[in-house]
């Protein structure tokens, strides 16, 4: 179960992060939501595997991605 969550989450997250600049510049909110959900899925995968460091790092990533999204909106 945890391996499936990690594989699915990382696949989507890496795909979105590769297009990160376009996602922020063009305000692709669906891609941003996919990134947030994928990162939360990875955190859930680490929680299911019992790896607290992975949970903390990925939960922090969810918050940081949201802050960057918000800051780029303020700059417009």
N, C-alpha and C positions, 0 to 999 in steps of 0.2 A: 504493500500500500504506500509506504513512504517513498519507495523508489519511483513509483508511478507519479506521485505528486512532484517529486524533484525533477524528473525528466520533463514532464509537461510544463512545469513552471519555468524552468531554465530555458527551454526551447522558445517559449513565447517571449520571455524577458530579453533574451539575447537578440531575438529578431527585432524587437522594438528599439532596444538600445543602439543597434546598428544604424537605425534611422532617427536617432535621438534629436539631432539638430532640426531635421524637417518636422518632427513631431512638435517640438517647441515653437519653431518659427511659424509654422502654418496652423498652429493650434488644433492639431488632430486629436480631438478629445477622445475618440473611440480607441485610438492607439494608446493614449495615456491611461485610460481605464483598463485596457488589456495589460499594460505594464504593472499597474497597481495590483490587479488581480493575480497576475503571474507571480509577482514578488510575495504576495500574501500566501499563494499556493506553495511556494518554496519554503516559506516560514512554517506552514502547516506540515510540510513533509519532514522538516527537521524536528518539529515538535513530536510527530509520530515516531520518529527514529530515536527520540530522547537526546537530542543534541541541542542544549540550551544556547550555546554560542551562535549556532546557525539561526536560531529563532530570533535572538536579539539583533544580529547583524541585518537580517532581512526585514525585520519590523522597523528598524532604523531606516533602511532603504525606502520603505513605503513612505515614511514621514518626510525624508529628504527629497524624494521625487515630487511629493506634493508641494513642498516649499519652493522648489525650483519652478514648478508649473505656475504657482501663484506669483512668484517674483517676475517671471517673464511676462505675465499679464500686466503687472504694474508698469513695466517699462514701455508699454505701447501707448 
